[in-house]
Amino acid sequence: MSLHEDMLQMGDRAVAAARALALLSTRKKNAILEAMAVELDAQRAVLQQANAADLEAARKAGLSGAMLDRLQLTDARLDAMIKGIRDVAALKDPVGQVISRWMRPNGLDIQKIRVPIGVIAIIYESRPNVTADAAVLCLKASNAVILRGGSEALRSNQAIAAALQAGGAKKGLPAYTIQLVGTTDREAVRELVQLEGRVDLAIPRGGESLIRAVVEQAYVPVIKHYKGVCHVYVDASADTAMALDICENAKCQRPGVCNAIEKVLVHEKIAAHFLPQLAARLTARKVELRGSDAARAIVPAMKSATEEDWSAEYQDLILTVGVVKDVHAASAHINRYGSHHSDAIIAADAAAQKAFTEEVDSATVYVNASTRFTDGGEFGMGAEIGISTDKLHARGPMALEELTTYKYIIWGNGQVRK
């Protein structure tokens, strides 16, 4: 069977699964999710063996430490995956929810209700936990899913998807609800996102080149989960200790994730006081600092930042630092160079807070908190499919509600239009 024929078959199977899923009750879906959690726990040794093989191959291929961290399935991360499934089961089912309802003068009763999207294709890189997160969220919203992970995590993803499908089948999960593209051939991505009539939505998660390729090749709608060029702006009114703690957390806790900061902007009035403290704190954590001319005049040990640095997503222990005139200059800089993902202001001044939250055009905007909270679980949404940097349909953490669309149901008693 050719790749084209194989992908068509996956699409047809997914469509059949989606139609069966649309008829499942919330209780049935939750029972399936619990069976998935139990099976993942039972298959722990198999999953970690597959992951160890992926890690060994990744080390030989020279992947960075940050990328290896994204790939690794520790016991804690497996526990989090299992807990995440149960958390999704506990969430309110959005399917069938009445969004709004009104009566027309002619007696027509119009309802706008949430319904599944249908078949969702998710293309992603590195982190195998995305396989579980994506599958269970799609299931709870009654969508079939076709997953295409990165080649570096193929064994891990195959083991997770197989465990989820096997566990769910014990409680009535329709066949082919969860399918994983088993080839590393990049042509499979093009085939997948051109399955018009079979795939209803494509969601790419990963590097800029992956997302651009999907957008350029897709015949189906795409919601982009673009790069995370995230900022912290430290205002003149900021509490210095708070600002240092937030900058360290947002950069160092997990530098390889999309909600880690890549840039810090500091108000010129406090730069001479704040930047040496920031440099001492972050260099102790082995962060490489790249600074503007103004920043390097205060901390000469910083490397010189290039124009490309201001829009770069490092996903590593590298940080670009700049000095700005005020909150308005910071907002303008972020809107120009950022990716509209997650940006924060550290400030005590209410006017500065208001200006920043109104002017910064990002999916999530923080006041006196780390950008690391941009996450479906941290927002109380359960696991998430990713962080959308688009503005249509979904923006920010994309969880259950964002995995549905809506339709209108109109009740009448014989009305005809005159």
FENQUIGI-V66231 format. One record per run of one state. SS is the DSSP state (H for helix, E for strand, - for the rest). FROM is the first residue (numbers start at 0). TO is the last residue. Records with the same first field share a line. If there is no record, write none. Layout:
# FENQUIGI-V66231
SS->FROM-TO + FROM-TO
This chain:
# FENQUIGI-V66231
-->0-1 + 21-24 + 42-42 + 60-63 + 71-73 + 90-96 + 103-107 + 116-117 + 123-127 + 140-142 + 148-149 + 169-176 + 180-185 + 193-199 + 205-206 + 217-220 + 225-228 + 234-238 + 252-259 + 267-269 + 283-286 + 291-291 + 298-301 + 304-306 + 311-316 + 324-325 + 337-340 + 346-348 + 359-362 + 367-369 + 373-384 + 388-394 + 398-399 + 411-417
H->2-20 + 25-41 + 43-59 + 64-70 + 74-89 + 128-139 + 150-168 + 186-192 + 207-216 + 239-251 + 270-282 + 292-297 + 307-310 + 326-336 + 349-358 + 370-372 + 400-402
E->97-102 + 108-115 + 118-122 + 143-147 + 177-179 + 200-204 + 221-224 + 229-233 + 260-266 + 287-290 + 302-303 + 317-323 + 341-345 + 363-366 + 385-387 + 395-397 + 403-410
